[in-house]
Amino acid sequence: MLFCYIINNMNRFRFLTSGESHGKCLTAIIEGIPAGFRIKPAIINEDLARRQVGYGRGDRMKIEKDTVEIKSGVRFGKTTGAPICLEVKNKDFENWQDVMNTEHLDYPAQETIKKIEEKSFTTVRPGHADYAGAIKYNFSDLRDVLERSSARKTAIEVAVGSVAKQILKEFGIMGFSHVIQIGNVKLDFYPKTYTLIKEKAEKSDLRCSDDLTADRMRNAIDEAAQAGDTLGGKFEVIFGNLPIGLGSYVHWDRALDGRIAQAVMSIPAVKAVEVGAGVDAAYLKGSEMHDELFVARDKSVYRNTNNAGGLEGGMTNGETLIIKGTMKAIPTMRKALATIDIKDMKPASAHFERSDTCAVPACAVVAEARIAIILADALLEKLGGDNLKEIKERYAE
């Protein structure tokens, strides 16, 4: 049985990424995608662009215009069943070639040494991985921590998520994300349907489905920027038309809600993840919380509420998947916080590098991508198969 489980895991959608914030490129290798799925780079590029836009973004997004190059695993637009390699180049690398050189420099020129020293820093940024990372990996230059811990790496994750979304679409499974809070400004008015929420969110530079709320959010971001501060917020990711039974209750690590929570929670700056009613479940009685089931005339099962957010017992239950995430305010800010300098362990002001005032819309797109990856993995795990034709036949059974 253990052997069979290991073999089954070998056919799962999984991926690895590499690359630094100011390195040459970001890459990903995806394996476990069966043959025959159509993958369009143009769709991946659209998702990469969605991650880059948003009111409150910094100057880095003016430099980068992310596009993907599929290096392998796709021929004539369709997957071959082999590992897929994706690459997103960092355009800013041309300004960092000396600083991010991968080769050992025996006798660097004085100009090169000066460039490296200018980009090195030892003052810890509270809220970042700097201090723990320096201790863990024995770094004296916090640049070595910043480059990989940076949220820049989420660009390639969005590319992987876009591949996952194209797989899900073959089975009519589609999703979107939208922002429901920036700072203390909350979205109180929701359009009547998910279709309208998506349409309005995609047209908004804050991914907010209500224009008046979006205006108040922009004002809050402007005020924070003028004060040299930053803002966090809250987003929601919604996926519909999921089959019943993705995930499992038999082992804790196969529960879909746990896998989704881990995927969203590990996004840089995310501090909380909610499913369905989420934290509001604490205020609801059992009679108010749980979604009653009814049978329609055609014998189909329906519910009038979805407080479970589409997940019960670690499995999809046929209802719409609803996931909320809370992003903290970005810790890199012009309003310097008190910290220490690891060079001499003396008090200092935190290092500042160009940053966003607010990146909640971008975080929502990243969460959408990561959830799509988990759902695609769970779907392929359930259906099995080596090619699209075989998988669709199993899905139709």
Disulfide bonds with the S-S distance in Angstrom:
none
